[in-house]
Amino acid sequence: MKERSSFSSSLGFVLAAAGSAVGLGNIWRFPYLAAKDGGGIFLVVYLVLALTFGYTLLVSEVSIGRKTKQSALTAYEKLHKRSKWIGVFASVVPFIILPYYCIIGGWVLKYFVAFLTGDGANTAADGYFTSFITGYFQPIVFDAVFLAAVAIIIYRGVNKGIESISKVLMPLLLVFVVAIALFSLTIHGGEGRTGLEGLKVYIIPSIKGKSAHDLFIVVLDAMGQLFYSISVAMGIMVTYGSYFKDDSNLIKSVNQIEIFDTVVAFLAGVMIIPAVFVFLGEEGMQNSGPGLMFIALTKVFSQMGAIGNAVGCIFFFMVLLAALTSAMSVLETVVASMMDSFGWSRSKATIIESVIALVIGVVICLGYNVFYFELPLPNGASAQILDIMDYISNNILMPVVAIGTCILVGWIVKPQTVISEATKNGEKFGRKHLYVAMIKFIAPVLLFVLFLGSLGIVK
């Protein structure tokens, strides 16, 4: 039997896992949800959930991966023969996500190229983003380039590919995030607004004007964001856990991933929200929504004068790094599942999955022109092909996988299975009692409520 690849060190695992977690979910989704949900109150709720709910799922998945030495598709069945369906669902999620994630990565690449070539000011024009994504040629080209870069890294393997590139990109990403966040705080606007005032709006909790229903929505948003932020319920952490050495400190590494991810998510808000507040005001900040990065921020860069193009170039390069490290983990999860299930070589699995992702990606790109339609979703949103795939993977399959994991660990194989794996080198499990309560009772209930909210049953 061929020996399974593994990360050469705990640092390699932490940086790779953090790279997966720190992606577009942190840089793009976290800030606009924080802005929509009132800043500080969202931060408080998110932090509490990260330290409890997120930690529980993260420890569980990494432990399952290391214990079974299998990717998600086969790990759950190895843990318990009747749990194969969880692995199947967990593996379907990255298969669905990869094509459209690479398309969004291609969008980021397009904007980076625009700012790099001095054309950044034009990205702020009304209709620029819509004109680009509804085009027939450019979105497909940028998608293909981004996907090819990801495929090359995965083709090179765990050590020469994922680990080596993560050790370079993650420190670089952190430097850029900190630098842009500090710069954002120094900005002054024409109406007297400052970046520091925007920071206060972002970090100071306030429930003024918020009803109980509004606060409930904040909790649902924060829970949904955690799936994006820590890469759980999509097979990634199980797969990466399978590459984690038996003699490494699992609890310590999970804590480091948790800290790294939360810090970057917070700093992403510091980068974006104060700058948007300065130039668009609090109302503009709260109403930017998903277009915060591609539409609102480009208008901010255009109002910065001569320095705006340089700042925009650095910003989109930083986002590109984040998108790349996350896309690596998504592709690796699918490739690892193919290798474990079918006995394929890494090169064969990578090439086949990349071709499939490209074909599906072309269809998604054409969903904004040739195959355009609008379909109402249960959560009230109007969707095209990309939105439908995102809804199925993130709003349906991921909560189901997480609920299944909680039931499996909490009630079937019992929490001690994970606790024993996580502490087999004598590590202290500081949150053990909290973990047991979360995995058995609290997390399943929260996840079920989130699932009902995704289906539009709970509003």
C-alpha positions in Angstrom: 0.0 0.0 0.0 1.4 3.4 -1.0 2.3 5.6 1.9 0.0 8.6 2.3 1.5 12.0 1.8 1.7 14.3 4.8 2.6 17.8 5.7 6.2 18.0 6.7 5.4 20.0 9.9 2.6 21.4 12.0 3.4 24.9 10.5 2.9 23.5 7.1 -0.5 22.1 8.1 -1.6 25.3 9.9 -0.6 27.6 7.0 -2.3 25.3 4.4 -5.5 24.9 6.5 -5.5 28.7 7.3 -5.0 29.3 3.6 -8.1 27.3 2.9 -10.1 29.1 5.5 -8.8 32.6 4.5 -10.4 33.0 1.2 -13.1 35.0 -0.5 -15.4 34.2 2.4 -13.2 36.3 4.7 -12.1 39.0 2.4 -15.4 39.5 0.5 -18.3 38.0 2.4 -17.4 38.8 6.0 -17.1 42.6 5.5 -20.4 43.0 3.7 -22.3 40.9 6.2 -20.7 42.9 9.0 -21.7 46.1 7.3 -25.3 44.8 6.7 -25.7 43.5 10.3 -24.5 46.6 12.1 -20.7 46.0 12.5 -19.9 45.5 16.2 -22.9 43.3 17.1 -22.1 41.0 14.2 -18.5 40.8 15.4 -19.5 39.8 18.9 -21.9 37.1 17.7 -19.3 35.8 15.2 -16.5 35.6 17.8 -18.7 33.7 20.2 -19.8 31.2 17.5 -16.2 30.8 16.3 -15.0 29.9 19.7 -17.8 27.4 20.3 -19.6 26.2 17.2 -16.7 26.7 14.7 -14.2 25.2 17.0 -16.3 22.1 17.5 -16.7 21.4 13.8 -13.0 22.1 13.1 -11.7 19.8 15.8 -14.1 17.1 14.7 -13.2 17.2 11.0 -9.4 17.4 11.4 -9.6 14.5 14.0 -11.7 12.3 11.6 -9.2 12.9 8.8 -6.2 12.1 10.9 -7.7 9.1 12.5 -8.9 7.5 9.3 -6.1 8.7 7.0 -8.7 9.1 4.3 -10.3 12.0 2.4 -13.9 12.9 3.1 -15.5 10.5 0.6 -14.1 7.4 2.4 -13.3 8.7 5.9 -16.8 8.8 7.3 -17.5 5.2 6.1 -14.3 4.1 7.7 -15.3 5.7 10.9 -18.8 4.1 10.8 -20.1 2.0 7.9 -23.6 3.6 7.9 -22.1 7.1 7.6 -20.9 6.8 4.0 -23.6 9.3 2.9 -22.0 12.1 5.0 -18.8 11.5 3.1 -20.6 11.5 -0.3 -22.4 14.8 0.5 -19.2 16.3 1.9 -17.4 15.4 -1.4 -20.2 16.7 -3.6 -19.8 20.2 -2.0 -16.3 21.0 -3.2 -17.1 19.4 -6.6 -20.0 21.9 -7.0 -18.0 24.8 -5.5 -14.8 24.5 -7.5 -16.2 25.6 -10.9 -17.9 28.8 -9.7 -15.2 29.6 -7.1 -12.6 29.7 -9.9 -15.0 31.9 -11.9 -15.0 34.4 -9.0 -11.3 34.0 -8.7 -11.2 34.9 -12.4 -13.2 38.1 -11.7 -10.6 39.0 -9.0 -7.8 38.3 -11.5 -9.5 40.6 -14.1 -9.7 43.5 -11.6 -6.1 43.0 -10.5 -5.0 43.1 -14.2 -7.1 46.2 -14.7 -5.4 48.1 -11.8 -2.0 46.7 -12.7 -2.2 48.1 -16.2 -3.4 51.5 -14.9 -7.0 51.0 -16.0 -8.3 50.8 -12.4 -10.3 54.0 -12.7 -12.6 52.5 -15.4 -13.6 49.7 -13.0 -15.6 52.3 -11.0 -17.8 53.2 -14.0 -21.5 52.3 -13.7 -22.1 49.0 -15.3 -18.5 47.9 -15.6 -18.9 44.8 -13.5 -22.1 43.8 -15.2 -20.6 44.4 -18.6 -17.7 42.2 -17.7 -19.5 39.2 -16.3 -22.1 39.2 -19.1 -19.4 39.1 -21.8 -18.9 36.0 -23.9 -15.1 35.7 -23.9 -13.2 37.4 -21.0 -14.9 35.7 -18.1 -14.1 32.3 -19.6 -10.5 33.2 -20.2 -9.9 34.6 -16.7 -11.6 31.5 -15.3 -9.4 29.2 -17.3 -6.2 31.0 -16.2 -7.1 31.0 -12.5 -8.1 27.3 -12.7 -4.9 26.4 -14.5 -2.8 28.1 -11.7 -4.7 26.1 -9.1 -4.4 22.8 -11.0 -0.6 23.2 -11.4 -0.2 23.6 -7.6 -2.3 20.5 -6.8 -0.6 18.5 -9.6 2.7 19.1 -7.7 1.3 17.4 -4.6 1.0 18.0 -0.8 4.5 19.0 0.0 5.9 20.5 -3.3 2.5 22.1 -4.1 0.1 22.9 -1.3 2.6 23.2 1.6 5.4 25.0 -0.3 3.1 27.6 -1.9 1.2 28.1 1.4 4.4 28.9 3.3 5.0 31.7 0.8 1.5 33.1 0.1 0.1 33.1 3.7 2.8 35.3 5.3 2.6 37.6 2.2 -1.2 37.7 2.5 -1.0 38.7 6.1 1.5 41.5 5.4 -0.8 42.9 2.7 -3.9 42.6 4.9 -2.3 44.5 7.8 -0.8 47.2 5.5 -4.1 47.9 3.8 -6.0 47.8 7.1 -3.6 50.4 8.6 -3.9 52.6 5.4 -7.7 52.4 5.5 -7.7 53.9 9.0 -5.7 57.0 7.8 -8.2 58.0 5.0 -10.1 61.3 5.2 -13.2 62.0 3.1 -14.5 65.2 1.5 -17.4 65.4 3.9 -15.2 65.2 7.0 -15.6 61.5 7.6 -12.5 59.6 8.7 -11.3 56.0 8.6 -11.2 56.0 12.4 -14.9 56.9 12.5 -15.6 54.1 10.1 -13.7 51.7 12.5 -16.0 52.7 15.4 -19.0 51.9 13.3 -17.4 48.5 12.5 -16.3 47.5 16.0 -18.6 49.1 18.5 -21.6 46.8 19.2 -25.0 48.5 19.1 -28.5 47.0 19.1 -30.2 50.4 18.7 -33.1 50.0 16.3 -32.7 46.2 16.1 -35.6 44.0 16.8 -35.4 40.4 18.2 -35.9 39.2 14.6 -33.0 41.4 13.4 -30.7 39.9 16.0 -31.9 36.4 15.0 -30.8 37.2 11.4 -27.4 38.4 12.7 -26.9 35.0 14.4 -27.9 33.1 11.2 -25.6 35.3 9.1 -22.7 34.7 11.5 -23.3 30.9 11.5 -23.5 30.8 7.8 -20.3 32.8 7.5 -18.5 30.3 9.7 -18.8 27.7 7.1 -17.0 29.9 4.6 -14.5 31.1 7.1 -13.2 27.9 8.5 -13.8 25.6 5.5 -15.9 23.0 7.4 -18.7 20.8 6.1 -17.1 20.5 2.7 -14.5 17.8 3.2 -11.5 20.1 3.2 -10.5 19.8 6.8 -11.1 16.1 6.8 -8.8 15.8 3.8 -6.1 18.1 5.2 -6.4 16.3 8.6 -5.6 13.0 6.8 -2.2 14.6 5.9 -1.5 15.7 9.4 1.2 13.7 11.2 0.2 11.5 14.1 2.9 13.0 16.4 1.8 16.6 15.9 -0.2 18.6 18.4 -3.7 18.7 16.9 -5.4 20.9 19.5 -2.7 23.5 19.3 -2.8 23.5 15.5 -6.6 23.9 15.4 -6.3 26.8 17.9 -3.8 28.5 15.6 -6.0 28.0 12.5 -8.9 29.5 14.5 -6.9 32.5 15.6 -5.4 33.1 12.1 -8.7 32.9 10.4 -10.6 35.1 12.9 -7.8 37.8 12.8 -7.8 37.9 9.0 -11.6 38.1 8.8 -11.6 41.0 11.3 -8.8 42.8 9.5 -10.7 42.3 6.2 -13.4 44.4 7.7 -10.9 47.0 8.9 -9.5 47.1 5.3 -12.9 47.6 3.7 -15.5 49.1 6.0 -13.7 52.3 7.1 -12.8 53.1 3.5 -16.3 52.6 2.2 -17.7 54.6 5.2 -15.4 57.5 4.4 -16.5 57.9 0.8 -20.0 56.4 0.7 -21.2 57.0 4.3 -22.8 54.6 6.7 -25.9 54.1 4.5 -23.8 53.3 1.5 -21.7 50.9 3.6 -24.8 49.0 4.8 -26.4 48.9 1.4 -23.4 47.7 -0.7 -24.2 44.0 -0.1 -22.4 41.4 -2.2 -21.2 44.1 -4.6 -19.1 45.6 -1.8 -15.8 44.4 -3.3 -16.3 44.7 -7.0 -18.6 47.7 -7.2 -18.5 49.8 -4.0 -14.7 49.5 -3.3 -13.7 50.4 -6.9 -15.7 53.6 -6.5 -13.7 54.2 -3.3 -10.4 53.6 -5.1 -11.4 56.0 -7.8 -12.0 58.8 -5.3 -8.6 58.4 -3.7 -6.9 60.3 -6.5 -3.5 59.3 -7.9 -2.9 56.7 -5.1 -6.2 55.0 -5.7 -4.9 52.8 -8.6 -1.9 51.6 -6.6 -4.0 50.8 -3.6 -6.5 49.0 -5.8 -3.7 47.0 -7.4 -2.3 45.9 -4.0 -5.8 45.1 -2.7 -6.9 42.9 -5.6 -3.5 41.1 -5.6 -4.1 40.3 -1.9 -7.6 39.1 -2.6 -6.2 37.0 -5.5 -3.7 35.3 -3.1 -6.6 34.5 -0.7 -8.8 33.1 -3.5 -5.9 31.0 -4.8 -5.1 29.4 -1.4 -8.8 28.5 -0.9 -9.3 27.2 -4.4 -6.2 24.9 -3.8 -8.0 23.2 -0.9 -11.2 22.8 -2.8 -9.5 21.1 -5.8 -7.3 19.0 -3.5 -10.4 17.7 -1.7 -11.9 16.4 -4.9 -8.6 15.1 -6.2 -7.9 13.2 -2.9 -11.4 11.7 -3.0 -10.8 10.4 -6.5 -7.4 9.0 -5.5 -8.7 7.2 -2.4 -11.9 5.9 -4.0 -10.7 5.0 -7.5 -7.0 4.4 -7.0 -6.1 7.1 -9.5 -2.8 8.8 -9.6 -2.6 12.4 -8.5 -1.8 13.6 -12.1 -4.8 11.7 -13.6 -7.3 12.9 -10.9 -6.1 16.5 -11.2 -6.3 16.7 -14.9 -9.8 15.0 -15.1 -11.3 17.2 -12.3 -9.8 20.3 -13.8 -11.3 19.6 -17.2 -14.7 18.9 -15.7 -14.5 22.1 -13.6 -13.6 24.1 -16.7 -16.5 22.7 -18.7 -18.9 23.4 -15.9 -17.3 26.8 -15.5 -18.0 27.7 -19.2 -21.6 26.8 -18.7 -21.8 29.0 -15.6 -20.1 32.0 -17.4 -22.7 31.6 -20.2 -25.4 31.7 -17.6 -25.1 35.5 -17.6 -25.8 35.7 -21.4 -26.6 32.7 -23.5 -28.3 30.6 -20.7 -29.5 33.6 -18.7 -32.6 33.1 -16.6 -33.8 34.2 -13.1 -35.1 31.6 -10.6 -36.5 32.6 -7.2 -34.8 30.7 -4.4 -36.5 29.7 -1.1 -34.5 32.4 0.7 -36.1 35.1 -1.5 -33.1 35.7 -3.7 -33.3 35.7 -7.5 -30.7 33.4 -9.0 -28.7 32.5 -12.1 -26.7 29.3 -12.5 -23.9 30.4 -10.2 -26.3 31.4 -7.5 -28.2 28.1 -7.7 -25.0 26.1 -7.3 -23.9 28.3 -4.4 -27.3 27.9 -2.8 -27.3 24.1 -3.2 -23.8 23.6 -1.8 -23.7 26.2 0.9 -27.3 26.5 2.1 -28.4 22.9 1.8 -25.6 20.4 1.6 -23.2 22.0 4.0 -25.7 22.3 6.9 -26.7 18.7 6.2 -23.1 17.5 6.3 -22.5 19.4 9.5 -25.6 18.0 11.2 -24.6 14.5 10.1 -21.1 15.0 11.5 -22.6 16.2 14.9 -24.9 13.2 15.1 -22.1 10.7 14.1 -19.6 12.1 16.6 -22.0 13.1 19.3 -24.3 10.0 19.4 -22.9 7.1 17.3 -19.2 6.9 17.7 -19.3 9.2 20.7 -17.3 12.4 21.4 -14.5 10.3 23.1 -13.5 9.1 19.6 -12.5 12.6 18.6 -11.2 13.6 22.0 -8.9 10.5 22.1 -7.6 11.3 18.6 -7.1 14.9 19.4 -5.2 14.2 22.6 -3.3 11.0 21.9 0.0 12.7 22.3 -0.8 13.9 25.8 -2.3 17.3 24.7 -4.7 19.1 27.0 -8.2 19.6 25.6 -9.0 22.8 27.3 -12.6 23.1 26.0 -13.5 19.4 26.3 -16.7 19.8 28.3 -17.8 22.6 26.0 -16.9 20.4 23.0 -19.1 17.6 24.2 -22.1 19.9 24.9 -21.7 21.5 21.5 -21.3 18.4 19.4 -24.2 16.5 21.1 -26.8 19.2 21.8 -26.1 22.8 20.9 -24.5 22.6 17.4 -27.1 20.2 15.9 -29.9 22.5 17.1 -28.2 25.7 15.7 -27.5 23.9 12.5 -31.1 22.7 12.1 -32.3 26.3 12.6 -29.8 27.5 10.1 -31.0 24.9 7.6 -34.6 25.9 8.1 -33.6 29.5 7.5 -31.8 28.5 4.3 -35.0 26.8 3.1 -37.0 29.9 3.9 -39.0 28.1 6.6 -37.6 30.3 9.4 -37.4 33.9 8.5 
